[in-house]
Amino acid sequence: MRTISVITAVHDGGHHFIGDTYESLREQKLPDDWQWEWCVQEDGASGIPANSLPGDPRITFGTGLRARTAVTRTHALARANGELIRTLDADDVLLPGALERDIETLERVPWCVSACVDLHEDGSTAPGPHDPPGGPLEPARFYREVLEQRLSVQATTFAAHRRLVLALGGWQALSGAETVALLLAAEAVAPGEFIAEPSVLYRKHPDQTTASKRYWEPAEAATRIDALTQRARALRESGWKWPQ
């Protein structure tokens, strides 16, 4: 069986929706020769989020020093066995067919992202307002959008070949926007595609990290963007390309 590894970071207090996340993963229909594994890593060592997970042998759970999401995801990556990697936030819900579409797309290209639908607290939903057209993506599209402060996708939908993610060093060690950093790094060295059919319900709630005012402190937010765009630019200028 071939495996797609789903990577999720969680922290004590941020695990209250993870049961819904698991149910959406359990209901995924994959091609006959594929299976999924779920690598859940706590940002911290309380072990409390593990109590919200079922005893499914396809799930592995790890803990560690608190270091924010980038480091947490990279630790989960270290024990992933799949040839493909898919990111999934601990409060989001996969839509039917999401992983199957990732697998099919990654037969053609090294990485992909997909549309998502915002899920609001009152249960209402809204599609992404600026989704690009489905299909191959022009080089440096997302790099230019980040510089213009108008990224058209949710980078949390990122999926890729595991070896590419490893070659790029996993998630850049930032206090946020780490998946945007990985998206731009992958874009700099390999072609990708956008899947127009939504893959996830992106839950909006006051406890999510990006809802806090502290997360958007101007100097730190600007430093994050500087760091991830500098890495993407350095990769592009190096001339190195991922061998498909």
C-alpha positions in Angstrom: 0.0 0.0 0.0 1.1 3.5 -0.8 0.7 6.1 2.0 -0.2 9.8 2.2 0.8 11.3 5.6 -1.4 14.0 7.0 0.6 16.4 9.3 -1.2 18.2 12.1 0.2 20.4 14.8 -2.0 20.9 18.0 -1.6 22.4 21.4 -3.3 22.0 24.7 -6.4 24.3 24.4 -6.4 24.1 20.6 -7.6 20.5 20.4 -11.3 21.0 21.0 -12.3 20.5 17.3 -9.9 17.7 16.6 -12.6 15.0 16.9 -14.3 16.6 13.9 -11.0 16.7 12.1 -10.5 13.0 12.6 -14.0 12.1 11.4 -13.5 14.0 8.2 -10.2 12.1 7.7 -11.8 8.8 8.5 -14.4 9.3 5.9 -11.9 10.0 3.1 -12.2 7.6 0.1 -8.8 6.8 -1.4 -7.7 4.8 -4.4 -7.6 1.1 -3.8 -3.8 1.0 -3.4 -3.5 4.0 -1.1 -3.9 4.5 2.7 -3.5 7.5 5.0 -1.7 8.0 8.3 -2.2 10.9 10.6 0.9 12.3 12.3 -0.3 14.5 15.1 2.3 16.4 17.1 1.6 18.5 20.2 3.4 21.8 20.6 4.2 21.1 24.2 4.3 18.0 26.4 1.0 17.9 28.3 -0.3 14.9 26.4 -3.8 16.3 26.8 -4.8 16.6 23.1 -4.1 12.8 22.8 -7.2 12.2 25.0 -9.4 13.6 22.2 -8.0 11.1 19.6 -9.4 7.7 19.1 -7.4 4.5 19.2 -6.9 4.3 15.5 -3.7 2.5 14.6 -3.3 4.9 11.7 -2.7 7.8 14.1 0.7 8.6 15.8 1.0 11.2 18.5 4.1 13.0 19.7 5.0 15.7 22.2 8.0 18.1 22.6 9.2 21.4 23.8 6.9 24.3 23.0 8.2 25.9 19.8 5.2 26.9 17.7 3.7 25.3 14.7 6.6 25.3 12.3 8.8 23.2 14.6 5.9 21.0 15.7 5.0 20.1 12.1 8.6 19.4 11.2 8.9 17.0 14.2 5.7 15.2 12.9 7.3 15.0 9.5 10.3 13.1 10.9 8.1 10.1 11.7 5.9 10.3 8.5 6.1 7.2 6.4 4.2 8.4 3.3 5.6 9.3 0.0 3.1 12.2 0.0 2.5 14.8 2.7 -0.7 16.8 3.3 -1.0 19.6 5.9 -4.2 19.8 8.0 -5.0 22.1 10.9 -6.3 20.6 14.1 -9.5 22.7 13.9 -10.3 22.2 10.2 -12.4 19.6 8.4 -11.5 17.8 5.2 -14.2 17.7 2.5 -15.1 14.5 0.6 -12.5 13.5 -2.0 -9.8 15.9 -0.7 -7.0 13.4 -0.3 -8.0 11.5 -3.5 -7.7 14.7 -5.5 -4.3 15.5 -3.9 -3.0 12.0 -4.8 -4.2 12.3 -8.4 -2.7 15.7 -8.8 0.7 14.7 -7.2 1.0 12.0 -9.9 1.7 14.9 -12.3 3.4 17.6 -10.2 5.6 17.8 -7.0 3.2 20.0 -5.0 -0.3 21.4 -5.0 -2.7 23.6 -3.1 -6.5 23.7 -3.3 -9.5 25.8 -2.7 -11.1 26.0 0.8 -14.4 27.2 2.3 -14.5 29.4 5.4 -16.6 27.9 8.2 -17.9 30.6 10.6 -19.0 30.1 14.2 -22.7 30.3 13.2 -22.3 27.4 10.8 -22.4 29.5 7.7 -19.8 29.0 5.0 -18.2 31.3 2.4 -15.9 30.3 -0.5 -12.4 31.8 -0.9 -12.9 35.2 -2.7 -9.8 35.2 -4.8 -9.1 31.6 -5.9 -7.0 31.2 -9.0 -8.2 29.0 -11.9 -7.7 25.3 -11.5 -4.7 23.7 -13.2 -1.0 24.4 -13.5 0.2 27.5 -11.8 2.5 30.1 -13.4 5.9 30.4 -11.9 6.3 32.8 -8.9 2.5 33.6 -8.8 2.3 33.2 -5.0 5.6 34.9 -4.4 4.3 38.0 -6.2 1.0 37.8 -4.3 2.7 37.7 -0.9 4.8 40.8 -1.8 1.6 42.5 -2.8 -0.2 41.3 0.4 -2.9 39.5 -1.4 -2.2 35.7 -1.3 -5.1 34.1 -3.1 -5.0 30.6 -1.4 -5.0 29.2 2.1 -1.5 27.6 2.3 -2.8 25.1 4.9 -4.1 23.1 2.0 -0.5 22.4 0.8 0.3 18.9 -0.3 3.5 17.6 -1.8 6.0 14.8 -2.3 7.6 14.0 1.1 11.1 14.1 -0.4 10.5 17.6 -1.7 9.4 18.8 1.8 12.4 17.2 3.4 14.8 18.8 0.8 13.3 22.2 1.6 13.9 21.7 5.4 10.3 21.2 6.3 8.4 24.2 7.7 10.6 27.3 8.1 11.3 28.2 11.7 9.0 31.2 12.0 6.4 32.3 14.6 3.7 32.1 12.0 3.1 31.9 8.2 5.3 28.7 8.1 3.1 27.0 5.6 3.2 30.1 3.3 7.0 29.8 3.6 6.9 26.2 2.5 4.5 27.0 -0.3 6.8 29.7 -1.7 9.9 27.6 -1.3 8.3 24.7 -3.2 7.1 27.2 -5.9 10.7 28.4 -6.3 12.1 25.0 -7.3 9.2 23.0 -8.8 5.9 23.4 -10.7 2.6 23.0 -8.9 -1.1 23.0 -9.5 -4.2 24.5 -8.0 -7.2 22.3 -7.4 -10.3 24.3 -7.8 -12.6 22.0 -5.9 -12.5 22.9 -2.2 -10.6 20.4 0.0 -11.3 21.8 3.5 -13.6 23.7 5.7 -11.4 26.4 7.3 -12.8 27.0 10.7 -13.0 30.6 11.9 -13.2 31.1 15.6 -11.8 33.5 18.2 -9.3 31.0 19.7 -7.4 30.4 16.4 -3.8 31.7 16.4 -4.4 34.1 13.6 -7.3 35.7 15.4 -5.2 37.2 18.1 -4.0 40.8 17.9 -0.5 39.7 19.2 -0.1 37.5 16.1 -0.4 40.6 13.9 2.0 42.8 15.8 3.4 44.9 12.8 7.1 44.5 13.3 7.0 40.7 13.9 4.5 40.1 11.1 6.7 42.1 8.7 9.8 40.1 9.8 8.0 36.8 9.1 7.2 37.9 5.5 10.7 39.2 5.0 12.2 35.9 6.1 10.0 33.7 4.0 10.3 35.8 0.8 14.1 36.1 1.3 14.3 32.3 1.4 12.1 31.9 -1.7 14.2 34.5 -3.6 17.5 32.8 -2.6 16.2 29.5 -3.8 15.0 30.9 -7.1 18.3 32.8 -7.7 20.3 29.6 -6.9 19.0 28.0 -10.1 18.4 24.7 -8.3 15.3 22.8 -9.5 13.6 19.8 -8.0 14.2 16.8 -10.3 10.7 15.4 -11.1 
